[in-house]
Amino acid sequence: MDIEQRRFFNVTLADYGAHINEDDQFVKGDKTITSVRIKIVKGRLRFENAMTDELVMSGTISSKTIEGFVTKFWYWEKVK
């Protein structure tokens, strides 16, 4: 993932009090979430299990996809 793509993620995730680090891992608060790996493959977002490489979810590169993942997978809510 390049710097612009990571910046795009971080703008979307800021509403949830989270961001993506340089290793393309989710960080929420002071905790790095190492169980999910983020990739962009053939113009699509892929959220993969970091241990098994199995696909957890994929979708278009959009804020809607990112928000859908974090709200459905981790039940994150936007910070008020």
Secondary structure, DSSP 8 states (H G I E B T S, - for coil): --HHHHHHHHHHHGGGTEEE-TTS-EEETTEEE-SEEEEEETTEEEEEETTT--EEEEEESSHHHHHHHHHHHS------
